[in-house]
Every structure is written in C-alpha cells, then in structure tokens.
Amino acid sequence: MKNKKLEANLSMAVSKIFSGLNMNALKFLLPLWMSPLTGATFRCTFAAVAFWVIGWFMPPEKSTTRDKWLLFLLGALGLYGFMFLYLTGLSKTTPVSSSIFTSLQPIWVFLIMVFFYKEKATGKKIIGISIGLIGALVCILTQQSDDLASDAFVGNMLCLISSIVYAIYLVLSQRILTSIGAMTMLKYTFSGAAVSAIIVSCIVGIDAPVFSLPFHWTPFLILMFVLVFPTTVSYMLLPVGLKYLKTTVVAIYGYLILIVATIASLALGQDRFSWTQTFAILFICAGVYLVEVAESKDKSADPLKAKK
C-alpha cells in the first residue's frame, strides 16, 4: 500500500504539472490557431481514441451496462461541458486568472457534498469557503480587459462556471470509480465527450488555421503537446491519485496548476504581475487550505469515497 501511495502522489504531481503547462499552451493556440470549440473537439476525440487503443493492451475490467451508460452521459454533459466552457473562457482571459478559478474546485466539491450528500458544514469550512470566494470576486471584479485578455470579465466568469462543472464531474465520476476500473471510466467518459464535441462541430464547423498552408510547425507541435500530455497522459494519471489518495490530498495538488501556470505565464509574457491577482491567489489558497484542513480532521469518511 505504501508503494501505491507513492505512485499515486507521483501521478498527481505529474498530472497537475502538465495541467498547468496546458493553460499556457492553449493560450498560445486560442483563438488564433483554432477556435475554443474546435480545441474541445480535438481534445475529446483524440483522448477517446487514445484510451480505447491503450485499453486493448490492458487487462479487461468488470463493469455493467448501466455503469457504461452513466459514464457516457457524464462525459457527454460534464466533461465536454467543462472543456467547452474552460477553453472559451481561457481564450478571453489570462492563464493565471483561469488557474485561479481551477483552484476553487475543492470548495465547489465541498459545497456539492453539503447540499446533496449531507456533508457536515463546520465553522472552519464556512470561513474557508468565504475567504476563497472573496478571492474569486477580487479577480473577477478588478481584472481589466487588455491586449492579453480580450474580455477578462466574460472569460473569468466562464472559467468560474467551468470549475463548478468539473467539480460535479469529479464527485460523480469518483463515486462510480469505486466499482469499476479507471480505464473503463476514461474510455466511456471521453467517448461521451467526443460524441458531444463532434455533434457541435458538425453544426458550427471546424475552425483550425493550425492546419492551413503553408504549414506552421510551432503551433502544430504545441497542439500535439496538449493532446498527448495534458489531455491523455494527465487524465490517465488522475484516477490513480483518486483511487489511492484522499480527496483532500488530491485537491491540494491542484495548487501545482496555479504555481506552474503563474511561473510559465510571467516567463512567456502571457500575463503581467498584478497585486490584485496576487491577493486573489493568496485568498483562494488560504480558503481552500482551511476547507481541506477542516475536512482532514473530520472523523467522518472521505465524502468522495463514501459507499453508494
């Protein structure tokens, strides 16, 4: 079990580092080299095909037809909804701001558990949620649109909503994951997301100058990085962490996304240092930390690992 926990921690660290770099890579691509809708279609379809191919070389996993349909619907609505909202939001704001809202996911997870699964709301958790939401409001209300963020307010709001959608996906997928294998979950959730993405793309069309002539190698290689590492590898590693680590530990690893995205954004000139943004980051980190510490000290079972 000790080796499994070490493997899980390493998996989460690598997964979140790729997720942080993913924000900077996508910011480079959107919307100049491809539209957000096209980006979501590429990611969902590529990952679905990759997971089915990888699954052929892995031992078969037991699952019921009901589980498969639930995962498919969860992917079609939750996973695709998250990617659609997130990529659209990122195209209008900066990677640091988008990562700020990604860091709020543990707070949304806890609120979902309170309202729908009767999780206990302690004073420390309520204070943590309040501090985190203050940080989010600071980011939303103070960031101005400029050459790096074409519509900061709309972009931040879309990223905020996407983090809520992903929290719902995380809660539901984790509860199903207790009875099925990780590869089964990945195959069917991404298949559902791919079907939704293809249907939308058939209606609105594909917008991908990255494949136009003359061929541009830099955006193409960055797109390949996004599809292979943050999309496929990162999502493959995530269930390992979910299965062997407490949800609180998994959530804290989300800070890596914020750290990596901030360092890379400032180094690449995709964002500028801002005291209000720094204030928002500190408040959200403090808020999430309070929620996670309070939850870790709670004697009740881990909410996402509760039995059905």
Secondary structure, DSSP 8 states (H G I E B T S, - for coil): -HHHHHHHHHHHHHHHHHHHHHHHHHHHHTTTTS-HHHHHHHHHHHHHHHHHHHHHTS------HHHHHHHHHHIIIIIHHHHHHHHHHHTTS-HHHHHHHHTTHHHHHHHHHHHHH-----HHHHHHHHHHHHHHHHHHHH----SS-TTHHHHHHHHHHHHHHHHHHHHHHHHHHTTS-HHHHHHHHHHHHHHHHHHHHHHH----GGGSSS--HHHHHHHHHHIIIIIIIHHHHHHHHHHHS-HHHHHHTTHHHHHHHHHHHHHHTSS---HHHHHHHHHHHHHHHHHHHHHHT-SS--GGG---
